C-alpha cells in the first residue's frame, strides 16, 4: 500500500489527493471571475503594513539588500466587480501549517 492510500473493506484502494498551494492557485485561475492573484513573501527589513476592517489595505515595499528572516506571506485576489481581498499569514502560523502536511 502506498502513502495516502486506504484499503477499503472490498479490497479496493481509495486515494485522497492533497493539493498544495500551487494546485490551489491553478484551480482558482480556472474561475473566469478571477482577474488576478498574487502571493508575496515579507522579510523583517521590508516596509510592510496592513489593516483589516472597513478600510482594508496592504502596503509592502521590499528592501533590496539584506532582507532578513521571513516574517509573513500574503495573498491578494482580485475578483470581477469586487475590491481586492487579501490574507496575511505570519511565519509561526506557516510553520504550524507546514507540520500538518
N, C-alpha and C positions, 0 to 999 in steps of 0.2 A: 504494500500500500504506500502511495506517495504522500508527501506532506500536503495537507489541505483536503485530502480525500477522506470520506467517511463510508464505511461499508454498511449498506442497508441490510435489513433482515432477509431480503430476497437474494443476497449475494451480489447485488449490483453496486456500482460505485457512484457516489454523488460528490461533486466538487463545488466548493464555494469560492468564486473569484474574489480576490482582494484587489481593488482598484487603487492605484497610487494617485498622487496629485496630478501627474501628467495625464493620466487617463481621465480624471475628472474634468480637467481643462478641455480635453478633446471632446468629451461628451457635452460640456457647456457650449462649445463653439458650434455644435450641431443645431442649437436653438437659433432660429432665424431672427429672434428679437434681441439677441446679444450683439451689441455693437463693438465692445472691446472688453478685454480682461487683462489685467496686469498684476504680477506678483513681484514685490521688491524686498530685498534684504536691507536692514538698517543696522549700522555699526555704531559703536559708542562715540566715535568722533564725528559722526554725521550730524547735521542740524535736522532735528525731527520733532514735530509737534502734531498732535491730533486731538480731536474733540468729537465725542458722540453727543447726540441730543437733537434739539430743534435746529441748531446751526452747525451741522457737522462739517468737518474739514480734515484734510491731511496735508501737511506741508513737510516736504523732505528734500533736503539739499545734501547730496552725498559729498563727503570730502574726497579729495583725490590723492591724499597722502596719508599713510598710517591710519587706516580706518579703525583699528582696534577690534575688540571682540563683537560678535553678533549679539545684538540686544533684542531684536524682534524682526518679524516679517509682516508684511501687509499685502492685502489683495484689494484691488479696485475693479468693480464690474460696472459697465455702462450698458444698461438695458434700454431698448427703444422706449421713448416717451417717459423716462424717469430720470431723476437725478442720479449721479454716480453713487454706488453703495460700496462701502469698504469694511474691512475687518482687520484688526491688528492682533497678532498673536506674539506674546513675549517668549523669550528663549527658554525660560523654565517650563512653560507650558508645552513648547515644542519638544523639549526633552522628554516630558511625561508622555506625550502622544507617540513619540518615536519608540519608547519602551513597550507600547501596546502592540506594535507590529512585529 
